[in-house]
Amino acid sequence: MNTTSSDLEIHTDGDVTTLVLARPSVRNALRAETYDELEDVLLNLSTRALIITGADPAFCSGDDVRALTELHATQTRRRRAPQLTGAADLLLHAPYPVIAAVNGAAVGWGMELALLADFRIASDRARFGELFIRRGLVSDVAGLGRLAQLVGREKATEILLLGRIIDAPEALRIGLVGRVVEHDELMTTAMTLALELAAQPPLAVAAIKEGLRMALDPDWSSLGRWVTATLRGLFTTEDHKEGVAAFIEKREPTFVGR
């Protein structure tokens, strides 16, 4: 069964669901509607394994800066009490395995999305980057709570503070992804793993995932509230405005610390 919303495509193959970010003209950038649709899909999803990928040529280029800096989006964000991003909450607490099939650039919240998954399989065309620092912002919870688990604290700090782009071989070397495959083999590889995971006893899978969260993860709700409250302040700074302007004008930013 296949269904399509304005920003997402959902494909169901037996016990496996594939969710495709489908805004290729903007490299699958996320606007407010995308976040809402993603949350709605995950709230109502019944599956034994989930694959998340993007329509070529990108996995997800992060927030659609132009769309999310419009006045109505800013007003919506400010009205909400600080809380964990809805889609992040649902993925972090999903009882089924989540596989990120990273087919291209995964930057900003695109990298967060990959980090929220249990498994990351990368195409040889994949690129990763926590670019929030370039906009005068902090990452979402996965960059703070998951990245260091995968690559170690020092490397995670470097990735977060410098905002550099990591290619697929480097991502494999540092443990950011579990495997790298040729681009044309990505979805077959992801589906093979998903089918194997979907064949496992679902109650035991859910229990193991819960146990791993208890053993390894921070308090996601508390961290989410801190991230949202911190971003609320950072969004008002001159440095954030300069970061966005520099991105739109395709130049290097000059930050002033206010």
DRENSE-404516 format. One record per residue (C-alpha): x, y, z. Coordinates in steps of 0.2 Angstrom, whole numbers, padded with zeros to 4 digits, always signed. Example, Ala and Ser with C-alpha at 12.3 -4.5 7.8 and 13.67 -1.06 7.14 Angstrom:
// DRENSE-404516
+0062-0022+0039
+0068-0005+0036
//
This chain:
// DRENSE-404516
+0000+0000+0000
+0007+0017-0005
+0000+0034+0001
+0006+0052-0002
+0004+0068+0008
+0011+0085+0002
+0028+0082+0009
+0029+0063+0013
+0027+0047+0004
+0022+0031+0014
+0025+0014+0006
+0020-0002+0015
+0027-0019+0011
+0020-0032+0023
+0027-0028+0040
+0039-0015+0034
+0035+0003+0031
+0046+0015+0021
+0043+0034+0024
+0051+0045+0010
+0054+0064+0013
+0047+0070-0004
+0052+0088-0007
+0067+0085-0019
+0067+0102-0027
+0073+0109-0010
+0083+0094-0005
+0069+0088+0006
+0070+0103+0018
+0058+0103+0032
+0044+0116+0034
+0031+0117+0048
+0019+0107+0038
+0032+0093+0036
+0035+0092+0054
+0016+0091+0057
+0014+0078+0044
+0028+0067+0050
+0021+0068+0068
+0004+0063+0061
+0011+0048+0052
+0021+0042+0066
+0007+0044+0078
-0004+0032+0068
+0009+0020+0061
+0007+0002+0064
+0022-0008+0058
+0036-0020+0063
+0050-0010+0055
+0052+0008+0048
+0064+0014+0035
+0066+0033+0033
+0074+0040+0017
+0073+0055+0006
+0069+0057-0013
+0085+0059-0022
+0097+0068-0022
+0096+0071-0003
+0091+0063+0013
+0086+0079+0021
+0094+0096+0020
+0087+0102+0037
+0075+0116+0040
+0068+0126+0025
+0076+0142+0032
+0065+0153+0021
+0049+0145+0025
+0052+0143+0044
+0058+0161+0046
+0042+0168+0039
+0032+0177+0052
+0018+0165+0054
+0030+0151+0058
+0039+0161+0071
+0023+0166+0079
+0017+0147+0080
+0034+0142+0087
+0033+0156+0101
+0016+0151+0106
+0021+0133+0111
+0028+0129+0128
+0045+0122+0128
+0044+0103+0124
+0052+0089+0115
+0049+0090+0096
+0034+0079+0092
+0042+0069+0078
+0058+0066+0088
+0048+0060+0103
+0039+0047+0093
+0055+0041+0085
+0064+0040+0101
+0051+0030+0109
+0045+0019+0094
+0043+0001+0099
+0048-0005+0082
+0066-0003+0074
+0069+0012+0064
+0082+0012+0050
+0089+0028+0042
+0093+0025+0024
+0104+0040+0020
+0104+0043+0002
+0113+0060+0001
+0115+0075+0012
+0109+0073+0030
+0112+0090+0038
+0104+0101+0051
+0088+0092+0057
+0092+0080+0043
+0106+0073+0053
+0096+0074+0069
+0083+0063+0060
+0097+0050+0055
+0103+0050+0073
+0085+0047+0080
+0085+0030+0071
+0092+0014+0078
+0102+0010+0062
+0110+0021+0049
+0114+0014+0032
+0123+0026+0021
+0124+0027+0002
+0142+0032-0004
+0134+0048-0009
+0129+0052+0009
+0135+0068+0018
+0132+0073+0036
+0133+0089+0046
+0126+0097+0062
+0125+0115+0054
+0116+0123+0069
+0131+0132+0075
+0132+0141+0058
+0115+0148+0061
+0119+0153+0079
+0109+0139+0086
+0110+0123+0096
+0105+0106+0089
+0090+0096+0093
+0091+0082+0106
+0098+0069+0095
+0114+0079+0092
+0116+0081+0111
+0110+0064+0117
+0114+0052+0104
+0129+0058+0094
+0142+0056+0108
+0135+0038+0111
+0140+0034+0093
+0157+0044+0090
+0163+0049+0108
+0161+0065+0117
+0177+0074+0109
+0172+0070+0091
+0154+0074+0095
+0159+0091+0102
+0170+0094+0086
+0156+0090+0075
+0144+0101+0084
+0155+0116+0087
+0163+0117+0070
+0149+0112+0059
+0159+0103+0046
+0153+0091+0033
+0157+0073+0035
+0157+0061+0020
+0152+0043+0020
+0169+0035+0023
+0173+0046+0037
+0155+0043+0045
+0159+0024+0044
+0176+0027+0051
+0170+0036+0067
+0155+0025+0070
+0142+0038+0064
+0134+0025+0052
+0134+0006+0053
+0138+0003+0035
+0141+0011+0018
+0135+0004+0002
+0134+0009-0016
+0120+0021-0019
+0110+0009-0030
+0111-0004-0017
+0105+0007-0002
+0086+0003-0002
+0089-0016-0005
+0101-0016+0009
+0089-0007+0021
+0074-0018+0016
+0084-0034+0019
+0088-0028+0036
+0070-0021+0039
+0063-0038+0034
+0075-0047+0046
+0070-0036+0060
+0052-0037+0056
+0052-0056+0058
+0058-0054+0076
+0045-0056+0091
+0038-0038+0092
+0035-0038+0111
+0053-0043+0114
+0060-0030+0101
+0050-0016+0110
+0056-0022+0127
+0074-0022+0121
+0072-0005+0114
+0065+0001+0131
+0079-0007+0141
+0092+0002+0130
+0083+0019+0133
+0083+0015+0152
+0102+0010+0151
+0109+0023+0140
+0098+0038+0136
+0095+0055+0145
+0078+0061+0150
+0073+0066+0133
+0058+0076+0139
+0069+0087+0150
+0082+0089+0137
+0069+0093+0124
+0062+0107+0135
+0079+0114+0137
+0083+0114+0119
+0066+0122+0115
+0069+0136+0128
+0087+0139+0123
+0082+0140+0104
+0068+0152+0109
+0082+0164+0115
+0094+0161+0101
+0082+0164+0088
+0081+0182+0094
+0100+0185+0093
+0109+0195+0080
+0120+0180+0077
+0106+0170+0072
+0099+0183+0060
+0117+0185+0053
+0118+0166+0051
+0102+0165+0041
+0107+0180+0030
+0124+0173+0026
+0116+0157+0021
+0103+0165+0010
+0116+0177+0002
+0129+0163+0000
+0143+0171+0010
+0153+0168+0026
+0144+0174+0042
+0152+0187+0054
+0146+0183+0072
+0146+0197+0085
+0141+0187+0101
+0124+0196+0104
//
